[in-house]
Amino acid sequence: MNGKGRTIDNIIIERFFRTLKQSNIYISDYQTIKEPKKGIKEYIYKYNFKRFHSSLNYQKPMNVYLDFIDKAA
């Protein structure tokens, strides 16, 4: 870590939070506390298990992770 508030130190999670906010939170009209909890949980599932990522050669993150675990074992 090079310093407080440097986004380059946490670039992966900062990018994920940006995507989460733009693709889910800002466009949703949540009325209660339970609604965003459910909506964010569903979005994270979709992000990891259903969504193809260009940075992963258009694969799903969980598939890449599980392949890595299988090869490491």
N, CA and C atoms as an extended XYZ file, in Angstrom:
219
Properties=species:S:1:pos:R:3:atomname:S:1:resname:S:1:resid:I:1 pbc="F F F"
N         0.838       -1.181        0.000 N   MET     1
C         0.000        0.000        0.000 CA  MET     1
C         0.882        1.242        0.000 C   MET     1
N         0.569        2.134       -0.889 N   ASN     2
C         1.371        3.341       -1.016 CA  ASN     2
C         0.795        4.551       -0.308 C   ASN     2
N        -0.430        4.504        0.091 N   GLY     3
C        -0.979        5.646        0.799 CA  GLY     3
C        -2.490        5.591        0.904 C   GLY     3
N        -2.984        6.320        1.857 N   LYS     4
C        -4.417        6.363        2.112 CA  LYS     4
C        -5.149        6.985        0.916 C   LYS     4
N        -6.216        6.324        0.492 N   GLY     5
C        -7.041        6.856       -0.565 CA  GLY     5
C        -6.548        6.617       -1.979 C   GLY     5
N        -5.484        5.860       -2.147 N   ARG     6
C        -4.982        5.581       -3.497 CA  ARG     6
C        -5.763        4.428       -4.092 C   ARG     6
N        -6.563        4.712       -5.105 N   THR     7
C        -7.393        3.666       -5.701 CA  THR     7
C        -6.565        2.609       -6.402 C   THR     7
N        -5.374        2.945       -6.822 N   ILE     8
C        -4.527        1.964       -7.502 CA  ILE     8
C        -4.177        0.798       -6.576 C   ILE     8
N        -4.178        1.040       -5.263 N   ASP     9
C        -3.880       -0.016       -4.302 CA  ASP     9
C        -4.987       -1.070       -4.248 C   ASP     9
N        -6.204       -0.646       -4.505 N   ASN    10
C        -7.359       -1.543       -4.420 CA  ASN    10
C        -8.136       -1.535       -5.730 C   ASN    10
N        -7.448       -1.524       -6.833 N   ILE    11
C        -8.079       -1.309       -8.133 CA  ILE    11
C        -9.158       -2.334       -8.454 C   ILE    11
N        -8.955       -3.577       -8.086 N   ILE    12
C        -9.939       -4.616       -8.437 CA  ILE    12
C       -11.252       -4.390       -7.701 C   ILE    12
N       -11.189       -4.186       -6.398 N   ILE    13
C       -12.431       -3.996       -5.645 CA  ILE    13
C       -13.053       -2.640       -5.945 C   ILE    13
N       -12.246       -1.627       -6.215 N   GLU    14
C       -12.784       -0.317       -6.593 CA  GLU    14
C       -13.559       -0.435       -7.905 C   GLU    14
N       -13.033       -1.171       -8.846 N   ARG    15
C       -13.701       -1.366      -10.133 CA  ARG    15
C       -15.005       -2.138       -9.945 C   ARG    15
N       -14.979       -3.162       -9.094 N   PHE    16
C       -16.199       -3.921       -8.828 CA  PHE    16
C       -17.266       -3.030       -8.212 C   PHE    16
N       -16.902       -2.216       -7.208 N   PHE    17
C       -17.880       -1.334       -6.571 CA  PHE    17
C       -18.450       -0.329       -7.561 C   PHE    17
N       -17.618        0.165       -8.481 N   ARG    18
C       -18.111        1.084       -9.509 CA  ARG    18
C       -19.155        0.388      -10.385 C   ARG    18
N       -18.855       -0.838      -10.794 N   THR    19
C       -19.783       -1.600      -11.627 CA  THR    19
C       -21.067       -1.898      -10.868 C   THR    19
N       -20.947       -2.292       -9.612 N   LEU    20
C       -22.117       -2.581       -8.777 CA  LEU    20
C       -23.011       -1.352       -8.659 C   LEU    20
N       -22.416       -0.213       -8.378 N   LYS    21
C       -23.206        1.011       -8.222 CA  LYS    21
C       -23.888        1.402       -9.529 C   LYS    21
N       -23.156        1.361      -10.637 N   GLN    22
C       -23.727        1.797      -11.907 CA  GLN    22
C       -24.739        0.804      -12.476 C   GLN    22
N       -24.528       -0.475      -12.257 N   SER    23
C       -25.396       -1.492      -12.847 CA  SER    23
C       -26.545       -1.918      -11.953 C   SER    23
N       -26.494       -1.546      -10.684 N   ASN    24
C       -27.549       -2.006       -9.776 CA  ASN    24
C       -28.070       -0.894       -8.877 C   ASN    24
N       -27.233       -0.310       -8.082 N   ILE    25
C       -27.699        0.596       -7.031 CA  ILE    25
C       -28.316        1.872       -7.589 C   ILE    25
N       -27.617        2.550       -8.501 N   TYR    26
C       -28.113        3.824       -9.020 CA  TYR    26
C       -29.396        3.693       -9.825 C   TYR    26
N       -29.621        2.560      -10.457 N   ILE    27
C       -30.800        2.404      -11.312 CA  ILE    27
C       -31.973        1.732      -10.601 C   ILE    27
N       -31.786        1.333       -9.363 N   SER    28
C       -32.844        0.656       -8.618 CA  SER    28
C       -33.535        1.642       -7.683 C   SER    28
N       -34.806        1.421       -7.481 N   ASP    29
C       -35.586        2.271       -6.595 CA  ASP    29
C       -35.900        1.498       -5.312 C   ASP    29
N       -34.858        1.293       -4.521 N   TYR    30
C       -35.025        0.542       -3.281 CA  TYR    30
C       -35.804        1.377       -2.269 C   TYR    30
N       -36.779        0.737       -1.620 N   GLN    31
C       -37.633        1.434       -0.667 CA  GLN    31
C       -37.362        1.045        0.784 C   GLN    31
N       -36.864       -0.154        0.998 N   THR    32
C       -36.587       -0.616        2.356 CA  THR    32
C       -35.146       -1.116        2.425 C   THR    32
N       -34.672       -1.392        3.621 N   ILE    33
C       -33.316       -1.909        3.811 CA  ILE    33
C       -33.185       -3.321        3.231 C   ILE    33
N       -34.230       -4.109        3.315 N   LYS    34
C       -34.177       -5.486        2.811 CA  LYS    34
C       -34.022       -5.536        1.294 C   LYS    34
N       -34.596       -4.597        0.595 N   GLU    35
C       -34.534       -4.609       -0.867 CA  GLU    35
C       -33.104       -4.492       -1.405 C   GLU    35
N       -32.288       -3.517       -0.960 N   PRO    36
C       -30.914       -3.480       -1.483 CA  PRO    36
C       -30.082       -4.681       -1.060 C   PRO    36
N       -30.329       -5.219        0.129 N   LYS    37
C       -29.599       -6.419        0.551 CA  LYS    37
C       -29.863       -7.558       -0.421 C   LYS    37
N       -31.129       -7.751       -0.780 N   LYS    38
C       -31.491       -8.812       -1.711 CA  LYS    38
C       -30.970       -8.487       -3.119 C   LYS    38
N       -31.148       -7.254       -3.554 N   GLY    39
C       -30.730       -6.855       -4.886 CA  GLY    39
C       -29.228       -6.968       -5.093 C   GLY    39
N       -28.449       -6.556       -4.103 N   ILE    40
C       -26.991       -6.634       -4.207 CA  ILE    40
C       -26.535       -8.089       -4.181 C   ILE    40
N       -27.162       -8.886       -3.349 N   LYS    41
C       -26.826      -10.316       -3.296 CA  LYS    41
C       -27.089      -10.971       -4.648 C   LYS    41
N       -28.220      -10.661       -5.261 N   GLU    42
C       -28.547      -11.216       -6.572 CA  GLU    42
C       -27.575      -10.720       -7.638 C   GLU    42
N       -27.194       -9.441       -7.562 N   TYR    43
C       -26.261       -8.893       -8.540 CA  TYR    43
C       -24.889       -9.563       -8.427 C   TYR    43
N       -24.411       -9.773       -7.209 N   ILE    44
C       -23.105      -10.415       -7.021 CA  ILE    44
C       -23.137      -11.848       -7.552 C   ILE    44
N       -24.240      -12.542       -7.347 N   TYR    45
C       -24.367      -13.894       -7.904 CA  TYR    45
C       -24.292      -13.838       -9.423 C   TYR    45
N       -25.056      -12.931      -10.012 N   LYS    46
C       -25.037      -12.785      -11.472 CA  LYS    46
C       -23.638      -12.407      -11.960 C   LYS    46
N       -22.984      -11.517      -11.268 N   TYR    47
C       -21.650      -11.042      -11.653 CA  TYR    47
C       -20.642      -12.196      -11.668 C   TYR    47
N       -20.719      -13.075      -10.691 N   ASN    48
C       -19.744      -14.162      -10.572 CA  ASN    48
C       -20.103      -15.424      -11.345 C   ASN    48
N       -21.389      -15.724      -11.467 N   PHE    49
C       -21.790      -17.003      -12.038 CA  PHE    49
C       -22.418      -16.921      -13.427 C   PHE    49
N       -22.966      -15.796      -13.818 N   LYS    50
C       -23.711      -15.686      -15.071 CA  LYS    50
C       -23.064      -14.761      -16.096 C   LYS    50
N       -22.375      -13.744      -15.650 N   ARG    51
C       -21.871      -12.690      -16.528 CA  ARG    51
C       -20.523      -13.071      -17.137 C   ARG    51
N       -20.404      -12.889      -18.442 N   PHE    52
C       -19.136      -13.112      -19.117 CA  PHE    52
C       -18.277      -11.858      -18.981 C   PHE    52
N       -16.983      -12.041      -18.696 N   HIS    53
C       -16.073      -10.916      -18.490 CA  HIS    53
C       -15.043      -10.861      -19.608 C   HIS    53
N       -14.942       -9.714      -20.242 N   SER    54
C       -13.989       -9.566      -21.343 CA  SER    54
C       -12.556       -9.722      -20.854 C   SER    54
N       -12.280       -9.281      -19.633 N   SER    55
C       -10.917       -9.393      -19.106 CA  SER    55
C       -10.525      -10.833      -18.797 C   SER    55
N       -11.505      -11.725      -18.763 N   LEU    56
C       -11.249      -13.149      -18.523 CA  LEU    56
C       -11.457      -13.956      -19.796 C   LEU    56
N       -11.240      -13.310      -20.929 N   ASN    57
C       -11.411      -13.960      -22.223 CA  ASN    57
C       -12.847      -14.464      -22.399 C   ASN    57
N       -13.795      -13.647      -21.976 N   TYR    58
C       -15.230      -13.921      -22.073 CA  TYR    58
C       -15.636      -15.234      -21.397 C   TYR    58
N       -15.096      -15.410      -20.198 N   GLN    59
C       -15.483      -16.532      -19.347 CA  GLN    59
C       -16.156      -15.973      -18.102 C   GLN    59
N       -16.807      -16.835      -17.371 N   LYS    60
C       -17.438      -16.439      -16.117 CA  LYS    60
C       -16.407      -16.557      -14.996 C   LYS    60
N       -16.377      -15.591      -14.070 N   PRO    61
C       -15.354      -15.596      -13.015 CA  PRO    61
C       -15.316      -16.880      -12.186 C   PRO    61
N       -16.459      -17.417      -11.845 N   MET    62
C       -16.453      -18.618      -11.012 CA  MET    62
C       -15.877      -19.801      -11.768 C   MET    62
N       -16.112      -19.874      -13.072 N   ASN    63
C       -15.522      -20.962      -13.865 CA  ASN    63
C       -14.003      -20.844      -13.901 C   ASN    63
N       -13.506      -19.633      -14.056 N   VAL    64
C       -12.056      -19.410      -14.069 CA  VAL    64
C       -11.465      -19.790      -12.713 C   VAL    64
N       -12.129      -19.385      -11.648 N   TYR    65
C       -11.655      -19.687      -10.296 CA  TYR    65
C       -11.634      -21.203      -10.052 C   TYR    65
N       -12.703      -21.873      -10.400 N   LEU    66
C       -12.773      -23.321      -10.162 CA  LEU    66
C       -11.749      -24.073      -11.008 C   LEU    66
N       -11.525      -23.622      -12.238 N   ASP    67
C       -10.480      -24.240      -13.067 CA  ASP    67
C        -9.108      -24.064      -12.432 C   ASP    67
N        -8.869      -22.892      -11.888 N   PHE    68
C        -7.591      -22.618      -11.216 CA  PHE    68
C        -7.408      -23.527      -10.007 C   PHE    68
N        -8.447      -23.688       -9.210 N   ILE    69
C        -8.390      -24.546       -8.018 CA  ILE    69
C        -8.130      -25.991       -8.429 C   ILE    69
N        -8.804      -26.455       -9.472 N   ASP    70
C        -8.613      -27.839       -9.946 CA  ASP    70
C        -7.164      -28.062      -10.407 C   ASP    70
N        -6.611      -27.100      -11.104 N   LYS    71
C        -5.245      -27.242      -11.610 CA  LYS    71
C        -4.214      -27.162      -10.481 C   LYS    71
N        -4.521      -26.411       -9.423 N   ALA    72
C        -3.601      -26.258       -8.306 CA  ALA    72
C        -3.582      -27.501       -7.410 C   ALA    72
N        -4.663      -28.257       -7.436 N   ALA    73
C        -4.752      -29.425       -6.554 CA  ALA    73
C        -4.043      -30.632       -7.079 C   ALA    73
